Amino acid sequence: MAAPSAYGQFTAQEIAQRAQWEEFLQTADITKYELIGEGVTKPWKLYLKKGGIEKKAAWKNVDQDLGGGARDSWKYEIAAYRLDKLIGLNMVPPYVEREFQGKKGALSLWTESKYSVLEIMEQGIKVPETALKQVDDMKCVTRLWYCLIANDDPTQQNLKYTEDWRTILIDHSCAFRSNKEYTERLVFGINGIKKTQADGKPFLIRRVPRVLLDKIKALDFVSIKQAVGPYLTGKEIESIIARTKLIQAEIDAMIKESGEGKVLY
């Protein structure tokens, strides 16, 4: 099995190669392209080639108002990747801005994964005993991440697993909500916006890595702005900061109920 960190799911080699892949995505020749059948946002599959290296990539340029203060935007893909790097989440693959057919959009390498959550559910695939704890811990980390970026629209196709059961997160184009509700409540948690369909119970975060929580608590306007550049507005950045305080309150409540040892690791 590869050796990710206590929470980040990319290997040290994959992290070291990110700048190389960003440059490849921005400069490689597009040799072929086709529409992708899956996905509400109807992205394109591009075939890239440079210096003897050939890779498939996904490109999208959706940018629309969904109403109620929500947007579906390609810019959020790049913002999510850059914020992932800032806090050391290491679960979001590289995204860059690139023009295709005269339009700006977000381009990422085609995700090399073994399963999606949807495939696991539909095919009855069982997580091996040796990977159960890692998969469960990363489920909680994923919920924490979605709380931070206010992504309440993840699908079961957006959470991918590698062959060795590392978790990879794609499709953040509906994240970064900034209307009032998303600065007063988290997506998941005790008072979370999302509830189970069966009995209306909240999806709890349960356990989080201490070092990741510390990095989230340390976020401020300047550090986020420097990381995400033009891909988030000032209001969207302020909304992230508001949610860091909600996250701290959520964790404090969890510790009060269950004890620090059961919540932080």
N, C-alpha and C positions, 0 to 999 in steps of 0.2 A: 504494500500500500504506500502511496505517496505520503509525504510528511508535511501537511499544512500546519499552521500555527494552532493555538488553542481555539481560535474561532475563524480566522481567515482560511479560505479553502483553496487558494492558489498555492502551488508549490513555490519554493524559493526561486527555482529556475524560471517559472512562469512570470513571477513578479519582476525578476531581473530583465526579462525580455519585453516588458510592456512598451518601453520607449521605442524599441525596434519595430514592434507591430504597429504602433501608432504611425510611425514614419511610413511603413509599408502601406497601410490603409490610405494614407494621404497621397502617395506618389505612384503606386503601382498602376500599370496599364489595365484598363477594363477590356477584356477580350471577348466577353459574352455576357448577356444578362437576360433575366426572365422574371416574370411576376411570380411571387410566392403565393401558393393557394391558401395557406393558413394565416390567421391573424386578422383582426378587425381592421387594422390600419393598412392592410394591403401593401406590404413592403416588397422590395425587389431583391432577387438574388443576383449578385454580381460575381463574375469570375475574374480574379485579379492575377497578374503575373509581373514579376520583377526579379531580375538577376537569377533566373532559374527556379525561383520559388513561385508556386502556384497555390492560391487559396480561394475558397469561396467566402463571400461576405454578404451581409444583409444591410440594405439601405432603405431608409424611410424618410419622408419629408412631410408627414402629417403635421398640421398646425391649425387646430380648430377650437372654437369656443364650445364647450359642452353645456354651458349654462350653470347657474348657481355658483359662479366663481371658479369653475373647473375648466381646464384646458387639456387637450390631447396634443402634445407637441414633441417634435423630434429633438428640440433643444434640451428637453428634460433627460433624454438618454445620455447626453454628454455631461450634463450637470450631475447626474447620478454617478456616473463613472468617476468624475473628478472628486466628488464628495467621498465616494468609497475610498479613493486613494488617500484623501486627507485624514480620514479616521482609521485607516488601516483595516478596513473591513475585508478587502481582498476576496470579494465574491461576485463583483460585477465585471464582465469582460471589457476590454478597451473599446471605446467609442470615440470617433473623431468627426469633425465637420468636413463634408466633401460635396462638391457639386456633381450632379449627374443629370444629364439631359437639360442643362441650363438652370437647374434648381438646386438650392442648398438643402442639405439633409444630414442625417446622422448615419455613419457607416461603422459597422462592427464585423469582426471575423465571425464566420459561421460557427455557432456553438457546437463544439464536439462533445456530445453527451451520450450516455447510454440510455437513460430513461428520463421521462418527465413524470411529475406526480400523477398526471392524467393517465399515462400509460401504466403506471404501477397499480392504480385503482382499477382500470378497465381490464387489465390482464392478470390481476391477482398476484402480482410479483411480490415476493416476500423479501424484506430487507434482511440480510444475513445477521445472525446473532452478534457477530463481531463488530458490526457497523451500527447497531441499534442506538447506542448512546450518542455517537457522533451525529447521526441523523436527527435524533430528538433534540440535542443541544442546538443544532443549526436551525431547526424549526423555530426555536425561541429567539435566536439571533436574527433570523429573517423577520420575525414579528417586530423586534426592536428596531430594525432598519426601516421597515415600512412605517412604523410610528414616527420615526425621525423625519422621513421625507413625505409623510402623509400620502402614501400610496394605498388607497382603499379599493383598487381595481385589479389586483393580481389574479391571474387565472391559473389553473392547474397545469398549463403548458409553460408558464413563465418560470417555474422552479424546476431546474434540471439537476440530474445526478450523473456524475462521471461513473466509469466502470468500478472505481474503488470507493464509490459512495461519498464523494465530495459534492457539496452543494454549490451550484452556479445560478445566479439570478439574472434574468434578462427582462427586457420590456418594461421600462419605467416611464413611458411617454404620458401616462395619466397621473403621475406623482406631483409633488410640490403644490398641493392645494393650499390656498392662502386665505380662504374666506373664514369668517369668525369661528365656525364650528371646529375647524381644524387647528385653531390656536387655543381652544378651550378643552378639547377632548382628543385623546389619542385614537388611532385606528383600532388598536388592540389593547387589552388590559382590563382591569377591574371595571372601569367605566367606559370601556371601548365602544367605538361606533359600530364595529362589526360584531355580530352575534351568531351563534350557531342556529341553523335553520330548524333543527329538530326540537330544541327546547329553549331557545333564546338566551342561552348562557354565553358569557363573554369568552373570547379566545385569550387565555392568559399568557403572559410572557414567561413566567415561572423562574427561569435561571438565565443569568447573563454573565459574560466575562468581565471581571473588574477593570481590566485595562481598556476594554472597549468603552465601557461606561465612562471612565475617566476622560477618554478622548472626546466623547460626546459632550460631557459637561464643560470641557475646555473650549468648545466652539464659540466664536464671536463673529460679529458682522465682518470685520476686516479679514479674518482668516478664511471665512467662507467665500467672500467676494474675490479674494485673490485666487482661490482654487477654481471657482466656477466661471469666473470672467463674465462675459455678456449673456450667459445662458440662463440666468435667473434675474428677476427684478429685485429691487430693494425690498419690496413688500414680501416677496417669496422668501428672501433671506431672513427677514425679521420673523417670519412665520416659523422657520426652522428653529431659530433661537427660542421662540416661545415654547416650542415643543420640547426642547432640551430641558426646560424647567418642569414641564408636565412629566417627562420621563423620570426625572429625579424624584418627583413626588410619588410617582407610581412605584419606583424601586423602594423608596423609604417605607411606603405602606406594605409592600411585600415583605420587607425585612422585619417590620414590626409584627407582622402576623406569623411569619415562618422562621425567622432568625436569619442572620446574615450568612451563616454557613450554608444554608440551603438555597440562598438566592444568588450569591456572588461566588465565582470560582476563578 
